[in-house]
Amino acid sequence: MILNALSNQFVVQFPPDFFYPKIKERWDPIVQRLKLPYMSMVDFMNSAIQSINFPTIELRNVEQQQSQFRIQYRPGKELEPIYEKNLTVNFKLSEGFITYWIIFEQIEAFLEYEESLPFWPPMYISFLDHHGFELVVFEFEKIIPRNMSQFTISHATTAADFNTFSLGLRYNRFNIKNRLLKKTF
């Protein structure tokens, strides 16, 4: 029997060096004060990720006339140069909107006029089988932020809702790793 894909069989991981040191220094004590089962602010942010919109693959085939017929051919480039490299990461809004403000400050630090790296460190998505074993790891490299969604606050809202916000990212390169066979595509 072949099992269906489960949309929740993935793990997103920001590596420990993903957030700037000054962001970690500022927010680690606040996350620790919440008495949650997370070792660091990075663990807290990894747990707040709700979903990721993976990009579309759209092949722009080349078309050519052959007598009265229009014939289509494969494009002249390999997959990576034509692959849409935009991601949308959806985060849960946590108590005090902490997740939002951590990302806000990360973007603010990225845009400061100082000598720094032009990209954020890589992030990873691991795709799991139904036993929880990692099958494929998608590594996003040379990441830059594109946008961050709005959210609404209101004194009229008193019920506890599950709210999210999204972060748009652009990555410039990617690697696909097959961990079971220890082979990189």
C-alpha positions, -999 to +999 in steps of 0.1 A: +000+000+000+013+034-009+005+061+016-006+096+007+017+126+014+009+143+046+012+181+044+026+182+080+055+158+074+082+184+073+106+202+096+118+237+090+150+247+107+167+280+111+203+272+120+217+287+153+235+314+133+205+325+113+195+354+136+219+382+142+238+381+176+222+413+188+187+399+181+195+367+200+210+387+229+179+408+231+152+381+228+168+350+244+160+363+280+125+372+270+118+337+255+134+321+286+112+342+309+081+326+292+091+292+308+085+273+276+103+241+266+127+258+242+165+260+247+168+293+228+150+320+208+160+301+176+142+270+189+112+292+197+111+307+162+115+272+146+084+260+166+064+291+155+066+282+118+032+270+107+035+265+070+056+273+039+044+280+004+068+262-018+073+278-052+058+267-085+079+251-112+069+267-145+088+256-176+087+281-204+089+258-234+103+270-267+079+269-295+088+266-332+068+264-364+074+233-385+053+236-417+017+239-404+024+226-369+037+244-338+062+222-320+073+228-284+107+219-271+122+219-236+137+252-225+174+258-230+183+261-194+186+237-165+161+238-136+178+261-111+181+292-133+144+291-142+130+280-109+109+306-090+130+312-058+104+329-036+092+315-003+064+325+020+069+314+056+039+316+079+045+321+116+022+319+145+017+352+163+027+344+199+021+361+232+031+397+231+036+393+193+071+382+201+075+362+169+066+393+148+090+416+166+119+392+164+114+390+126+109+428+124+142+434+142+160+409+121+148+427+089+157+461+105+192+448+113+196+435+078+188+469+063+211+489+086+239+509+070+269+489+083+293+464+070+276+431+071+269+400+049+246+407+020+226+375+027+210+356+056+225+322+064+209+291+048+177+276+061+165+240+057+133+221+051+134+184+058+107+162+042+099+132+063+084+098+055+055+084+076+080+069+101+096+104+107+128+096+089+143+124+068+141+116+031+151+149+014+165+181+027+160+213+007+186+239+016+179+275+007+210+296+003+218+334+000+184+344+015+171+380+015+138+392+030+112+405+005+082+414+027+063+408+059+025+408+061+003+429+082-018+418+111-047+435+128-050+443+165-083+455+180-097+462+215-130+447+202-113+413+198-114+395+232-115+358+221-082+341+218-076+335+181-049+315+163-033+343+143-004+342+119+017+365+098+039+358+068+075+365+058+083+366+022+119+355+014+139+353-018+167+327-020+193+328-047+206+292-047+195+259-034+208+224-027+187+192-025+202+165-003+191+129+000+201+120+036+193+083+033+216+077+004+241+104+015+239+118-020+235+154-031+216+160-064 
